Amino acid sequence: MQIEPKPPTAKGPAGMFTGDVFLDAIVQGKEPSRVRVNAVRFTPGARTAWHSHAVGQTLYVTEGRGRIQARGGSISEIRPGDVISTPPGEWHWHGAAPEHYMTHLSITEGVAPDDARAESSWGDHVTDDEYEGRS
Ligand code: MN
């Protein structure tokens, strides 16, 4: 075994997030493992853009209060201890509540070497109306 080197915290790119989001890579599986685990910290009101994951995603909320919504569904509040499973290809967003930080672990898998899909696909930013459930 070994204690892994700690990659620097990365800022979530503005093209994929609204507000300030910080990502810490925890696991980057080496083939044949394709597991990816990231700790993602959202400041109040920050959220992902609409996106989907080719092989699905599991979120484990560790801190704060947050929100999540699948395309065509209603917004749900998420809290520490919640586990959220997103099936492959389902469009969705996740983020902090307006007045709270939120941290979750994101567990995903890379696509197989012979799979032409991208690991994740990114769309429009979540508007304030969408974030507040007004549209
Ligand atoms: Mn996601």
Backbone and ligand atoms as CSV (ligand in chain L), in Angstrom:
chain,resi,resn,atom,element,x,y,z
A,1,MET,N,N,0.842,-1.200,0.000
A,1,MET,CA,C,0.000,0.000,0.000
A,1,MET,C,C,0.871,1.241,0.000
A,2,GLN,N,N,0.242,2.363,-0.297
A,2,GLN,CA,C,0.975,3.615,-0.239
A,2,GLN,C,C,0.025,4.760,0.066
A,3,ILE,N,N,0.571,5.768,0.682
A,3,ILE,CA,C,-0.184,7.012,0.845
A,3,ILE,C,C,0.007,7.804,-0.430
A,4,GLU,N,N,-1.110,8.070,-1.122
A,4,GLU,CA,C,-1.040,8.689,-2.444
A,4,GLU,C,C,-0.663,10.172,-2.333
A,5,PRO,N,N,0.057,10.676,-3.331
A,5,PRO,CA,C,0.287,12.129,-3.373
A,5,PRO,C,C,-1.036,12.863,-3.526
A,6,LYS,N,N,-1.112,14.045,-2.978
A,6,LYS,CA,C,-2.372,14.801,-2.963
A,6,LYS,C,C,-2.364,15.823,-4.091
A,7,PRO,N,N,-3.203,15.602,-5.151
A,7,PRO,CA,C,-3.263,16.617,-6.208
A,7,PRO,C,C,-3.843,17.922,-5.652
A,8,PRO,N,N,-3.448,19.057,-6.204
A,8,PRO,CA,C,-4.008,20.329,-5.733
A,8,PRO,C,C,-5.513,20.405,-5.968
A,9,THR,N,N,-6.195,21.136,-5.123
A,9,THR,CA,C,-7.613,21.431,-5.337
A,9,THR,C,C,-7.766,22.189,-6.650
A,10,ALA,N,N,-8.760,21.784,-7.449
A,10,ALA,CA,C,-8.996,22.431,-8.747
A,10,ALA,C,C,-10.280,23.251,-8.669
A,11,LYS,N,N,-10.275,24.385,-9.330
A,11,LYS,CA,C,-11.488,25.200,-9.444
A,11,LYS,C,C,-12.372,24.606,-10.530
A,12,GLY,N,N,-13.668,24.476,-10.258
A,12,GLY,CA,C,-14.585,23.980,-11.271
A,12,GLY,C,C,-14.647,24.946,-12.452
A,13,PRO,N,N,-14.451,24.464,-13.680
A,13,PRO,CA,C,-14.411,25.362,-14.837
A,13,PRO,C,C,-15.737,26.106,-15.034
A,14,ALA,N,N,-15.630,27.387,-15.421
A,14,ALA,CA,C,-16.823,28.230,-15.578
A,14,ALA,C,C,-17.767,27.698,-16.650
A,15,GLY,N,N,-17.249,26.932,-17.594
A,15,GLY,CA,C,-18.108,26.375,-18.629
A,15,GLY,C,C,-19.008,25.259,-18.126
A,16,MET,N,N,-18.681,24.694,-16.973
A,16,MET,CA,C,-19.433,23.552,-16.444
A,16,MET,C,C,-20.166,23.867,-15.151
A,17,PHE,N,N,-19.875,25.018,-14.538
A,17,PHE,CA,C,-20.447,25.337,-13.225
A,17,PHE,C,C,-20.876,26.793,-13.187
A,18,THR,N,N,-21.866,27.075,-12.322
A,18,THR,CA,C,-22.227,28.443,-11.963
A,18,THR,C,C,-21.774,28.653,-10.525
A,19,GLY,N,N,-21.081,29.741,-10.247
A,19,GLY,CA,C,-20.587,29.995,-8.897
A,19,GLY,C,C,-19.285,29.256,-8.641
A,20,ASP,N,N,-18.833,29.340,-7.390
A,20,ASP,CA,C,-17.520,28.784,-7.037
A,20,ASP,C,C,-17.643,27.352,-6.534
A,21,VAL,N,N,-16.948,26.474,-7.238
A,21,VAL,CA,C,-16.977,25.036,-6.946
A,21,VAL,C,C,-15.526,24.553,-6.952
A,22,PHE,N,N,-15.187,23.700,-5.994
A,22,PHE,CA,C,-13.807,23.220,-5.871
A,22,PHE,C,C,-13.800,21.697,-5.846
A,23,LEU,N,N,-12.868,21.127,-6.608
A,23,LEU,CA,C,-12.829,19.673,-6.766
A,23,LEU,C,C,-11.498,19.119,-6.262
A,24,ASP,N,N,-11.607,18.063,-5.474
A,24,ASP,CA,C,-10.425,17.324,-5.026
A,24,ASP,C,C,-10.532,15.897,-5.544
A,25,ALA,N,N,-9.554,15.499,-6.352
A,25,ALA,CA,C,-9.516,14.124,-6.858
A,25,ALA,C,C,-9.075,13.199,-5.731
A,26,ILE,N,N,-9.861,12.156,-5.476
A,26,ILE,CA,C,-9.524,11.201,-4.415
A,26,ILE,C,C,-9.052,9.891,-5.016
A,27,VAL,N,N,-9.763,9.392,-6.024
A,27,VAL,CA,C,-9.374,8.143,-6.685
A,27,VAL,C,C,-9.421,8.352,-8.190
A,28,GLN,N,N,-8.360,8.017,-8.871
A,28,GLN,CA,C,-8.309,7.956,-10.341
A,28,GLN,C,C,-7.851,6.543,-10.650
A,29,GLY,N,N,-8.803,5.624,-10.813
A,29,GLY,CA,C,-8.454,4.217,-10.967
A,29,GLY,C,C,-7.523,3.967,-12.141
A,30,LYS,N,N,-6.588,3.087,-11.935
A,30,LYS,CA,C,-5.685,2.687,-13.023
A,30,LYS,C,C,-6.254,1.424,-13.664
A,31,GLU,N,N,-6.246,1.343,-15.000
A,31,GLU,CA,C,-6.786,0.183,-15.717
A,31,GLU,C,C,-6.294,-1.103,-15.070
A,32,PRO,N,N,-7.164,-2.107,-14.930
A,32,PRO,CA,C,-8.522,-2.169,-15.468
A,32,PRO,C,C,-9.572,-1.402,-14.668
A,33,SER,N,N,-9.220,-0.839,-13.528
A,33,SER,CA,C,-10.207,-0.031,-12.808
A,33,SER,C,C,-10.455,1.265,-13.558
A,34,ARG,N,N,-11.718,1.681,-13.617
A,34,ARG,CA,C,-12.043,2.970,-14.233
A,34,ARG,C,C,-12.783,3.871,-13.244
A,35,VAL,N,N,-12.685,3.538,-11.964
A,35,VAL,CA,C,-13.426,4.307,-10.962
A,35,VAL,C,C,-12.814,5.695,-10.800
A,36,ARG,N,N,-13.696,6.664,-10.584
A,36,ARG,CA,C,-13.279,8.045,-10.311
A,36,ARG,C,C,-14.057,8.516,-9.088
A,37,VAL,N,N,-13.336,8.979,-8.089
A,37,VAL,CA,C,-13.987,9.561,-6.921
A,37,VAL,C,C,-13.437,10.966,-6.733
A,38,ASN,N,N,-14.335,11.920,-6.650
A,38,ASN,CA,C,-13.967,13.314,-6.408
A,38,ASN,C,C,-14.800,13.861,-5.256
A,39,ALA,N,N,-14.148,14.631,-4.378
A,39,ALA,CA,C,-14.882,15.437,-3.406
A,39,ALA,C,C,-15.150,16.778,-4.062
A,40,VAL,N,N,-16.425,17.187,-4.084
A,40,VAL,CA,C,-16.811,18.422,-4.770
A,40,VAL,C,C,-17.465,19.338,-3.752
A,41,ARG,N,N,-16.905,20.534,-3.621
A,41,ARG,CA,C,-17.407,21.508,-2.651
A,41,ARG,C,C,-18.044,22.674,-3.389
A,42,PHE,N,N,-19.318,22.899,-3.095
A,42,PHE,CA,C,-20.087,23.977,-3.729
A,42,PHE,C,C,-20.301,25.083,-2.701
A,43,THR,N,N,-20.016,26.323,-3.091
A,43,THR,CA,C,-20.352,27.458,-2.239
A,43,THR,C,C,-21.856,27.735,-2.378
A,44,PRO,N,N,-22.453,28.503,-1.441
A,44,PRO,CA,C,-23.904,28.729,-1.506
A,44,PRO,C,C,-24.351,29.213,-2.890
A,45,GLY,N,N,-25.372,28.570,-3.423
A,45,GLY,CA,C,-25.924,28.942,-4.726
A,45,GLY,C,C,-25.182,28.360,-5.922
A,46,ALA,N,N,-24.003,27.796,-5.707
A,46,ALA,CA,C,-23.237,27.242,-6.833
A,46,ALA,C,C,-23.829,25.903,-7.257
A,47,ARG,N,N,-23.722,25.619,-8.537
A,47,ARG,CA,C,-24.273,24.365,-9.065
A,47,ARG,C,C,-23.580,23.993,-10.371
A,48,THR,N,N,-23.760,22.731,-10.738
A,48,THR,CA,C,-23.268,22.274,-12.033
A,48,THR,C,C,-24.154,22.856,-13.129
A,49,ALA,N,N,-23.671,22.809,-14.372
A,49,ALA,CA,C,-24.537,22.975,-15.540
A,49,ALA,C,C,-25.314,21.668,-15.732
A,50,TRP,N,N,-26.280,21.695,-16.617
A,50,TRP,CA,C,-26.948,20.453,-17.012
A,50,TRP,C,C,-25.901,19.513,-17.627
A,51,HIS,N,N,-25.966,18.245,-17.251
A,51,HIS,CA,C,-24.987,17.282,-17.778
A,51,HIS,C,C,-25.500,15.860,-17.583
A,52,SER,N,N,-24.807,14.926,-18.210
A,52,SER,CA,C,-25.108,13.500,-18.014
A,52,SER,C,C,-23.800,12.732,-17.968
A,53,HIS,N,N,-23.875,11.529,-17.403
A,53,HIS,CA,C,-22.689,10.675,-17.260
A,53,HIS,C,C,-22.913,9.379,-18.031
A,54,ALA,N,N,-21.972,9.036,-18.900
A,54,ALA,CA,C,-22.147,7.876,-19.786
A,54,ALA,C,C,-22.396,6.592,-18.992
A,55,VAL,N,N,-21.724,6.440,-17.860
A,55,VAL,CA,C,-21.824,5.199,-17.089
A,55,VAL,C,C,-22.566,5.444,-15.771
A,56,GLY,N,N,-23.250,6.600,-15.676
A,56,GLY,CA,C,-23.987,6.909,-14.456
A,56,GLY,C,C,-23.107,7.538,-13.402
A,57,GLN,N,N,-23.723,7.897,-12.273
A,57,GLN,CA,C,-22.997,8.574,-11.195
A,57,GLN,C,C,-23.684,8.268,-9.873
A,58,THR,N,N,-22.885,8.102,-8.846
A,58,THR,CA,C,-23.409,8.047,-7.482
A,58,THR,C,C,-22.850,9.234,-6.720
A,59,LEU,N,N,-23.733,9.952,-6.040
A,59,LEU,CA,C,-23.318,11.051,-5.169
A,59,LEU,C,C,-23.554,10.651,-3.725
A,60,TYR,N,N,-22.615,11.026,-2.848
A,60,TYR,CA,C,-22.772,10.821,-1.411
A,60,TYR,C,C,-22.550,12.167,-0.744
A,61,VAL,N,N,-23.611,12.712,-0.166
A,61,VAL,CA,C,-23.543,14.052,0.425
A,61,VAL,C,C,-22.896,13.949,1.801
A,62,THR,N,N,-21.830,14.730,2.000
A,62,THR,CA,C,-21.111,14.670,3.277
A,62,THR,C,C,-21.320,15.903,4.136
A,63,GLU,N,N,-21.741,17.022,3.545
A,63,GLU,CA,C,-21.877,18.253,4.331
A,63,GLU,C,C,-22.949,19.151,3.740
A,64,GLY,N,N,-23.602,19.918,4.579
A,64,GLY,CA,C,-24.392,21.052,4.124
A,64,GLY,C,C,-25.795,20.700,3.665
A,65,ARG,N,N,-26.286,21.540,2.760
A,65,ARG,CA,C,-27.605,21.364,2.156
A,65,ARG,C,C,-27.466,21.610,0.666
A,66,GLY,N,N,-28.153,20.803,-0.130
A,66,GLY,CA,C,-28.014,20.967,-1.574
A,66,GLY,C,C,-29.312,20.723,-2.294
A,67,ARG,N,N,-29.208,20.791,-3.605
A,67,ARG,CA,C,-30.350,20.573,-4.491
A,67,ARG,C,C,-29.910,19.701,-5.650
A,68,ILE,N,N,-30.860,18.914,-6.154
A,68,ILE,CA,C,-30.597,18.105,-7.344
A,68,ILE,C,C,-31.876,18.012,-8.149
A,69,GLN,N,N,-31.735,17.917,-9.461
A,69,GLN,CA,C,-32.904,17.811,-10.338
A,69,GLN,C,C,-32.522,17.021,-11.579
A,70,ALA,N,N,-33.365,16.085,-11.946
A,70,ALA,CA,C,-33.239,15.400,-13.240
A,70,ALA,C,C,-34.113,16.132,-14.245
A,71,ARG,N,N,-33.716,16.099,-15.507
A,71,ARG,CA,C,-34.486,16.751,-16.578
A,71,ARG,C,C,-35.928,16.257,-16.538
A,72,GLY,N,N,-36.871,17.213,-16.476
A,72,GLY,CA,C,-38.282,16.867,-16.454
A,72,GLY,C,C,-38.821,16.534,-15.077
A,73,GLY,N,N,-37.943,16.515,-14.070
A,73,GLY,CA,C,-38.378,16.185,-12.706
A,73,GLY,C,C,-38.403,17.414,-11.824
A,74,SER,N,N,-38.775,17.231,-10.560
A,74,SER,CA,C,-38.810,18.356,-9.635
A,74,SER,C,C,-37.488,18.423,-8.874
A,75,ILE,N,N,-37.245,19.562,-8.229
A,75,ILE,CA,C,-36.015,19.760,-7.458
A,75,ILE,C,C,-36.162,19.064,-6.113
A,76,SER,N,N,-35.140,18.326,-5.713
A,76,SER,CA,C,-35.119,17.686,-4.401
A,76,SER,C,C,-34.020,18.305,-3.552
A,77,GLU,N,N,-34.303,18.473,-2.246
A,77,GLU,CA,C,-33.257,18.875,-1.312
A,77,GLU,C,C,-32.427,17.647,-0.962
A,78,ILE,N,N,-31.108,17.820,-0.894
A,78,ILE,CA,C,-30.226,16.717,-0.493
A,78,ILE,C,C,-29.427,17.135,0.744
A,79,ARG,N,N,-29.205,16.150,1.613
A,79,ARG,CA,C,-28.599,16.394,2.926
A,79,ARG,C,C,-27.518,15.358,3.203
A,80,PRO,N,N,-26.659,15.641,4.189
A,80,PRO,CA,C,-25.596,14.689,4.524
A,80,PRO,C,C,-26.159,13.288,4.763
A,81,GLY,N,N,-25.488,12.308,4.208
A,81,GLY,CA,C,-25.916,10.916,4.307
A,81,GLY,C,C,-26.719,10.450,3.126
A,82,ASP,N,N,-27.264,11.383,2.353
A,82,ASP,CA,C,-28.039,10.977,1.174
A,82,ASP,C,C,-27.122,10.383,0.107
A,83,VAL,N,N,-27.615,9.329,-0.538
A,83,VAL,CA,C,-26.937,8.698,-1.672
A,83,VAL,C,C,-27.863,8.851,-2.873
A,84,ILE,N,N,-27.366,9.466,-3.929
A,84,ILE,CA,C,-28.182,9.716,-5.114
A,84,ILE,C,C,-27.573,8.977,-6.293
A,85,SER,N,N,-28.360,8.119,-6.923
A,85,SER,CA,C,-27.896,7.380,-8.096
A,85,SER,C,C,-28.501,7.999,-9.335
A,86,THR,N,N,-27.667,8.287,-10.310
A,86,THR,CA,C,-28.109,8.830,-11.589
A,86,THR,C,C,-27.801,7.807,-12.661
A,87,PRO,N,N,-28.821,7.350,-13.401
A,87,PRO,CA,C,-28.558,6.313,-14.398
A,87,PRO,C,C,-27.757,6.859,-15.580
A,88,PRO,N,N,-27.114,5.970,-16.334
A,88,PRO,CA,C,-26.345,6.388,-17.497
A,88,PRO,C,C,-27.199,7.248,-18.430
A,89,GLY,N,N,-26.646,8.385,-18.851
A,89,GLY,CA,C,-27.285,9.211,-19.865
A,89,GLY,C,C,-28.388,10.121,-19.375
A,90,GLU,N,N,-28.748,10.075,-18.091
A,90,GLU,CA,C,-29.822,10.950,-17.605
A,90,GLU,C,C,-29.288,12.365,-17.361
A,91,TRP,N,N,-29.935,13.357,-17.965
A,91,TRP,CA,C,-29.513,14.746,-17.803
A,91,TRP,C,C,-29.988,15.258,-16.455
A,92,HIS,N,N,-29.120,16.008,-15.764
A,92,HIS,CA,C,-29.414,16.445,-14.401
A,92,HIS,C,C,-28.441,17.552,-13.994
A,93,TRP,N,N,-28.719,18.147,-12.835
A,93,TRP,CA,C,-27.739,19.058,-12.213
A,93,TRP,C,C,-27.753,18.831,-10.713
A,94,HIS,N,N,-26.682,19.261,-10.050
A,94,HIS,CA,C,-26.620,19.213,-8.588
A,94,HIS,C,C,-25.838,20.410,-8.091
A,95,GLY,N,N,-26.168,20.853,-6.877
A,95,GLY,CA,C,-25.467,22.011,-6.343
A,95,GLY,C,C,-25.852,22.284,-4.907
A,96,ALA,N,N,-25.323,23.407,-4.403
A,96,ALA,CA,C,-25.599,23.819,-3.036
A,96,ALA,C,C,-26.961,24.496,-2.951
A,97,ALA,N,N,-27.523,24.534,-1.752
A,97,ALA,CA,C,-28.708,25.349,-1.493
A,97,ALA,C,C,-28.290,26.827,-1.496
A,98,PRO,N,N,-29.247,27.744,-1.607
A,98,PRO,CA,C,-28.879,29.161,-1.731
A,98,PRO,C,C,-28.079,29.706,-0.547
A,99,GLU,N,N,-28.333,29.204,0.644
A,99,GLU,CA,C,-27.695,29.792,1.827
A,99,GLU,C,C,-26.823,28.795,2.579
A,100,HIS,N,N,-26.384,27.749,1.887
A,100,HIS,CA,C,-25.551,26.722,2.537
A,100,HIS,C,C,-24.477,26.226,1.587
A,101,TYR,N,N,-23.338,25.912,2.155
A,101,TYR,CA,C,-22.372,25.114,1.414
A,101,TYR,C,C,-22.931,23.701,1.241
A,102,MET,N,N,-22.385,22.982,0.262
A,102,MET,CA,C,-22.700,21.555,0.128
A,102,MET,C,C,-21.469,20.839,-0.406
A,103,THR,N,N,-21.134,19.725,0.227
A,103,THR,CA,C,-20.047,18.881,-0.261
A,103,THR,C,C,-20.594,17.498,-0.542
A,104,HIS,N,N,-20.231,16.953,-1.715
A,104,HIS,CA,C,-20.550,15.549,-1.973
A,104,HIS,C,C,-19.342,14.841,-2.564
A,105,LEU,N,N,-19.313,13.541,-2.356
A,105,LEU,CA,C,-18.406,12.695,-3.118
A,105,LEU,C,C,-19.119,12.330,-4.406
A,106,SER,N,N,-18.413,12.387,-5.509
A,106,SER,CA,C,-18.923,11.961,-6.813
A,106,SER,C,C,-18.175,10.697,-7.200
A,107,ILE,N,N,-18.927,9.642,-7.468
A,107,ILE,CA,C,-18.338,8.358,-7.845
A,107,ILE,C,C,-18.814,8.029,-9.256
A,108,THR,N,N,-17.885,7.993,-10.176
A,108,THR,CA,C,-18.210,7.694,-11.571
A,108,THR,C,C,-17.212,6.674,-12.097
A,109,GLU,N,N,-17.487,6.194,-13.306
A,109,GLU,CA,C,-16.554,5.298,-13.996
A,109,GLU,C,C,-16.225,5.901,-15.354
A,110,GLY,N,N,-15.008,5.762,-15.761
A,110,GLY,CA,C,-14.659,6.093,-17.134
A,110,GLY,C,C,-15.301,5.086,-18.073
A,111,VAL,N,N,-15.455,5.484,-19.327
A,111,VAL,CA,C,-16.019,4.557,-20.312
A,111,VAL,C,C,-14.964,3.513,-20.679
A,112,ALA,N,N,-15.433,2.355,-21.131
A,112,ALA,CA,C,-14.518,1.290,-21.543
A,112,ALA,C,C,-13.689,1.761,-22.747
A,113,PRO,N,N,-12.515,1.188,-22.926
A,113,PRO,CA,C,-11.644,1.638,-24.020
A,113,PRO,C,C,-12.307,1.564,-25.398
A,114,ASP,N,N,-13.235,0.615,-25.590
A,114,ASP,CA,C,-13.879,0.481,-26.908
A,114,ASP,C,C,-15.218,1.219,-26.970
A,115,ASP,N,N,-15.491,2.074,-25.985
A,115,ASP,CA,C,-16.750,2.813,-25.917
A,115,ASP,C,C,-16.497,4.240,-26.412
A,116,ALA,N,N,-17.205,4.639,-27.475
A,116,ALA,CA,C,-16.936,5.942,-28.108
A,116,ALA,C,C,-17.537,7.103,-27.326
A,117,ARG,N,N,-18.413,6.823,-26.337
A,117,ARG,CA,C,-19.062,7.916,-25.608
A,117,ARG,C,C,-18.052,8.682,-24.748
A,118,ALA,N,N,-18.329,9.961,-24.530
A,118,ALA,CA,C,-17.547,10.737,-23.570
A,118,ALA,C,C,-17.994,10.341,-22.165
A,119,GLU,N,N,-17.088,10.451,-21.213
A,119,GLU,CA,C,-17.397,10.111,-19.827
A,119,GLU,C,C,-18.564,10.952,-19.306
A,120,SER,N,N,-18.586,12.232,-19.663
A,120,SER,CA,C,-19.721,13.079,-19.310
A,120,SER,C,C,-19.982,14.037,-20.456
A,121,SER,N,N,-21.248,14.455,-20.575
A,121,SER,CA,C,-21.665,15.390,-21.617
A,121,SER,C,C,-22.242,16.621,-20.922
A,122,TRP,N,N,-21.890,17.799,-21.431
A,122,TRP,CA,C,-22.268,19.045,-20.756
A,122,TRP,C,C,-23.129,19.913,-21.646
A,123,GLY,N,N,-24.164,20.525,-21.039
A,123,GLY,CA,C,-25.088,21.372,-21.770
A,123,GLY,C,C,-25.141,22.766,-21.177
A,124,ASP,N,N,-26.336,23.351,-21.193
A,124,ASP,CA,C,-26.513,24.734,-20.751
A,124,ASP,C,C,-26.298,24.875,-19.247
A,125,HIS,N,N,-25.940,26.090,-18.844
A,125,HIS,CA,C,-25.923,26.411,-17.416
A,125,HIS,C,C,-27.350,26.370,-16.858
A,126,VAL,N,N,-27.463,26.094,-15.578
A,126,VAL,CA,C,-28.763,26.111,-14.896
A,126,VAL,C,C,-29.088,27.567,-14.581
A,127,THR,N,N,-30.165,28.059,-15.155
A,127,THR,CA,C,-30.530,29.463,-14.954
A,127,THR,C,C,-31.033,29.667,-13.525
A,128,ASP,N,N,-31.086,30.954,-13.126
A,128,ASP,CA,C,-31.612,31.251,-11.792
A,128,ASP,C,C,-33.067,30.771,-11.660
A,129,ASP,N,N,-33.848,30.915,-12.739
A,129,ASP,CA,C,-35.240,30.450,-12.694
A,129,ASP,C,C,-35.296,28.930,-12.506
A,130,GLU,N,N,-34.433,28.209,-13.228
A,130,GLU,CA,C,-34.417,26.746,-13.058
A,130,GLU,C,C,-33.972,26.383,-11.635
A,131,TYR,N,N,-32.964,27.077,-11.142
A,131,TYR,CA,C,-32.423,26.788,-9.808
A,131,TYR,C,C,-33.469,27.016,-8.726
A,132,GLU,N,N,-34.302,28.038,-8.942
A,132,GLU,CA,C,-35.345,28.370,-7.959
A,132,GLU,C,C,-36.652,27.619,-8.232
A,133,GLY,N,N,-36.659,26.773,-9.256
A,133,GLY,CA,C,-37.866,26.010,-9.542
A,133,GLY,C,C,-38.981,26.827,-10.169
A,134,ARG,N,N,-38.624,27.951,-10.807
A,134,ARG,CA,C,-39.640,28.820,-11.413
A,134,ARG,C,C,-39.884,28.487,-12.881
A,135,SER,N,N,-39.157,27.525,-13.411
A,135,SER,CA,C,-39.372,27.176,-14.834
A,135,SER,C,C,-39.226,25.689,-15.019
L,1,MN,MN,MN,-23.735,14.599,-12.206
